[in-house]
Amino acid sequence: MASSKDYLDYILEQLSGLDDISYRAMMGEYIIYYRGKIVGGIYDDRFLVKPVKSAMAMMPDAKMELPYEGAREMLLVDDVENRDFLSELLETMYEELPAAKKKRNR
C-alpha cells in the first residue's frame, strides 16, 4: 500500500516549525530530509524514523517496524500530533545522522 499525499502534507505541516525540511517521492512512499540528512520517511501512512540512540531515548516504548519488505527496521512515531515533540525529535537526531551522500556523475 502506498502512502497518501494527504498524510505527507499533514506530516510536513507538523514539521513546518523547522527550517529546511524536504522530501522525495520514492516508489509510492516519501523519504523525509532535515537539513539535507535523511531522518526517516512516510511508509504506508506511518511516520518512521531512523533508530538512532537519541530517537530511541526520546521514544523508549516505540515499536520497531519495517518500512517495506527487505528494509531495516525503523522507529514508529506515534505522537505525530505533537509539533513540539516532532521538532525536538528531529533536532536531537540530526547530529547522529550520517551526512548526505554526494551524487556521482555518470
C-alpha positions in Angstrom: 0.0 0.0 0.0 1.4 3.4 -0.9 1.2 6.4 1.3 -1.3 9.2 0.6 -0.2 12.7 -0.4 -2.6 13.9 2.3 -0.7 12.1 5.1 2.6 13.5 3.7 1.1 17.0 3.7 0.0 16.5 7.3 3.4 15.5 8.5 5.1 18.3 6.6 2.7 20.8 8.2 3.5 19.3 11.7 7.2 19.8 10.9 6.7 23.3 9.5 8.4 24.9 12.5 11.7 23.5 11.4 13.8 25.1 8.7 15.0 23.0 5.7 12.5 20.1 5.8 12.2 18.4 2.4 11.0 15.1 0.9 11.5 12.9 -2.1 8.9 10.6 -3.5 10.2 7.0 -3.9 8.0 4.1 -5.2 4.8 5.4 -3.6 6.4 6.4 -0.4 8.3 9.5 0.8 11.8 10.0 2.2 12.0 12.9 4.7 15.1 15.1 5.0 16.1 17.5 7.6 18.9 19.9 6.7 20.0 17.6 4.0 20.1 14.4 6.1 17.6 11.5 5.8 15.7 11.3 9.1 13.1 8.8 8.0 10.1 8.6 5.8 6.4 8.1 5.3 5.6 4.4 4.6 2.1 3.1 4.4 0.9 6.3 6.0 3.2 5.8 9.0 6.0 8.2 10.0 9.1 6.1 10.7 12.5 7.5 11.7 15.9 6.0 11.9 16.6 4.2 15.1 19.5 6.4 16.3 20.2 6.5 20.1 18.6 9.9 20.7 15.4 8.9 19.0 15.2 5.6 21.0 15.9 7.6 24.2 13.0 10.0 23.3 10.6 7.2 22.4 11.6 4.3 24.6 8.3 2.4 24.0 8.2 3.0 20.2 7.6 0.0 18.1 10.2 -1.1 15.6 8.6 -1.6 12.2 9.7 -2.5 8.7 9.1 0.4 6.2 9.0 -2.2 3.4 10.0 -5.8 2.8 13.7 -6.3 3.0 14.5 -3.0 4.7 16.0 -2.4 8.1 13.5 -1.7 10.9 12.8 1.8 11.9 11.0 3.5 14.8 7.3 4.2 14.5 6.5 7.8 15.6 3.1 7.6 17.4 2.9 11.2 18.7 2.6 12.9 15.3 0.0 15.3 16.7 2.6 17.0 18.9 4.5 19.5 16.8 6.9 20.5 19.6 7.9 16.8 20.2 8.4 16.2 16.4 10.7 19.3 16.2 12.7 18.3 19.2 13.0 14.7 17.9 14.4 15.7 14.5 16.7 18.4 16.1 18.0 15.9 18.6 18.5 13.2 15.9 20.4 15.5 13.5 23.9 15.1 14.9 23.7 11.3 14.9 22.6 11.0 11.3 25.1 10.3 8.6 26.0 13.1 6.2 24.1 13.1 2.9 25.9 11.1 0.2 27.3 13.1 -2.7 25.7 12.2 -6.0 28.2 10.7 -8.6 28.3 11.9 -12.1 27.7 9.2 -14.6 
